[in-house]
Amino acid sequence: MTSTAQHRARVALITSIVFTVVIYALPFGSALAYPLVLLSTLAHEVGHGLAAMMVGSEFESFVLYSDGSGAAITVGNPGRLASGFISAGGLIGPAIAAAGCFVVGKHEKASKNALVVIGVLLVVALVMVIRNIFGWVFVGSLSTICLWSGIKASKQTAQMVVLFMGVQLAMSVFSRSDYLFTSVANTGLGASPSDVELMSRALFLPYWFWGLVCGGISIATLCWGLRIFWGNTQKRPHAV
């Protein structure tokens, strides 16, 4: 990676951060940021689904609600550890997705390829697991943006899109951190036990303990992604 390309990547990340600050500073910023909240919900629920698949359960369906909440339905008979893992998958999902965006967003070509892959996977999700109209509209729109950016947009634009998504997902780790310390989740389905409460029931110890654990893992994951992004990968000759 040349120093020029590395400089462009860093400028793109800083621009994404500045643009995000501007959005939330505007009087109508919350309305503009609404789709960004849905993005973090998508990463959260997909995190549950992928975690379930990793332990042998089935990711049956996913719904996304207009209030920014969502629900992933998984089917299987996981044990206590597996159940805790599935619950944790949603809590650390946005951080993992953000770190992935930072790692991929370091390279322009990788950003374009990643957007195509994400777009295709979202189309698969539309067919296989999305189960409500609002979810179809949002995920369909997001898949269109990703595919267009990956196929038609310039490499610089694709890189900006990836990094902007990463910034939003990273920010949601902190802006929605209150969910880590509540025993009740209020979603479009009504009130139900929160993910940390489910972890507490499966793994014992109080729900706030698992909130601290998942929060710590999320922050460490973000730091890892940013460290790779910000690291200097320029090749240098070595004397022999």
C-alpha positions, 0 to 999 in steps of 0.5 A: 500500500503506497503512502498516497493510498494510505493518506487517502484512506485516512482522509476518507475515515476522518471525513466520515467522522466529520460528516457524522458529527455534522449530521447529528449537530443539525436541528433535523439530524435525528431524522437524517440519522434514522437509517443509520440506526437501522443499520446498527439494528441490522448488524445486531440481529444478523449477529444473533443469526450468524452466531446461531448458525455457528453453534448448529442452530437455524437462523429462521427469520428476521424482522426489522421495525420502524422504531429501530428495533428488530428481532431474530428468530432462531431454531434449535436446542442449544445448550447453556453455553451456546445460548449465551453465545447466540445472545452475545452475537447480537451485542458484539455484532455491530462492533465486529461489522465496524472493525471489518469495515475499517480493515477492508476500508483501508484498501480501495479495491477491497472496499469495492469487492466487499460492497459487492459481497455485502450487497449479494448477501443482503439479497440472499437475506431478503429471500431467505430470512427477512419476514416483514415489509419494512425490513424488505424495504430497508434491506433492499435499499441497502443492498442496492446502495452496496451493489451500485457502490461496488460495481458502478462507483469509483474506488474512492467513493466505494472506500468512503461508503465502507468507512462511513458504514464503519463509523456508524456501526462503531458509534452505535456501540456507544450510543446504544450501550444502555441496552447492555445494562437493562434486563428488559428489551422493548421491541416491535414484538413488545417487552421481552428479556434483553440479550444480557438477561438471557445470557444471565439466565443461561450462564448465571451471574447478573445481567450487568456483568455480561453487559460489561463483558460484551461492552469490553469485547466490542471496544477491544474489537473496534480498537483492533480494527482501527489499529489495522486501519491506521497501521503503516503497511508501506513496503520497505526494502531490507538489506541482506 
